[in-house]
């Protein structure tokens, strides 16, 4: 299984792109593990940082509704 971001040649994960980030968050609001998302370690760290920034900015929820 290949990393989605490596395959699409996406260099930067933007925290404003909430549609993409919501796919990396579970129904309960937790960040999915690397095994579940299929991301490489570098992109998993970038995605985690982007999700946390989006939560602080109020774009994503901290917990499920």
N, C-alpha and C positions, 0 to 999 in steps of 0.2 A: 504494500500500500504506500502510495506516494503522498507527500505533503501537498495540500491544495494550493498553498501560496507559492511553493517552489514550481509546481506544474504550470500555474498561470503566470509565473515570473513577476509576482507582486513583491516589491521591495519593502514597502512601508505599510503597516496596518494602521489605518486612521481610526481614532476613537469616535469620530462623528458618523461613521458608517455602522449604524446600529443594527441594520438588517443582517449584516454579515456576523456581527458580534453576538447577536441573539442565538445564532446556530451553535455557538460555542458554549452556551450557558444552558444548564439543565432546567427542567420545569420548576424545580424547587429554588432556583436562583444561584446554584453553585456552578463554578467554572468546571467544565468537563475535563477529564484527565486526557493526557497525551495519547493514551491507547484508544480512547473513545473517539477523539477528534481526528486522529491520524496525522497530526502535524509533527514536523521535526522539532527538535528541542529549541532551536533559535526562534522559530515562528511561534511556538507555544509560549515562550517568555514574552515576546512582543504582544501577542494576543492577550495575555494576562494583564500586562501593563495597560493596554488599550481598554480592556473591560473595566479595570479599576478606575481609570481616568474618566470613562463615560459614566460610571456610577457616581463619582464625585461631582461631575458637572450636571448630573440629574437626567442624563439621557437614557440610562438603564436603571432598573430597579435593583436594590440590594437583595430583596427577598421576593418570592412569588406573591402574586396578588391574592 
